[in-house]
């Protein structure tokens, strides 16, 4: 899927960069640039479209890189089962939903702390990030001892 999409993008005149572990990156990949792994580093200044199609290998690393990369558009190509599995790893929602998910993880894993990425990809306006942090501190944290 990913290589077919890259080939189609090249045919339409797009500059294509394919990122994957070297062992998974075929020499025949129709791309202007190839990156070993998912750390994109410095890219050309351009209107960017990012599509993640990992076939189950490196999904999370590829998604982290995609979210951290400035882009006009981002997409993830995956099955419904894969999307459901990835959604289970995220905690997003109302303070009640976040607290419930954290309590479940605390019971299951014995968590004694969390690390939050409140604005992964820097796409959320500052005032919204601050509001999320306020809700976390005032409505979620007090539910834990």
PyMOL commands that set and color helices and strands:
alter all, ss='L'
color gray80, all
select helices_A, chain A and resi 2-11+22-24+59-68+80-88+95-109+126-143
alter helices_A, ss='H'
color red, helices_A
select strands_A, chain A and resi 17-20+33-36+49-52+73-76
alter strands_A, ss='S'
color yellow, strands_A
deselect
rebuild
show_as cartoon
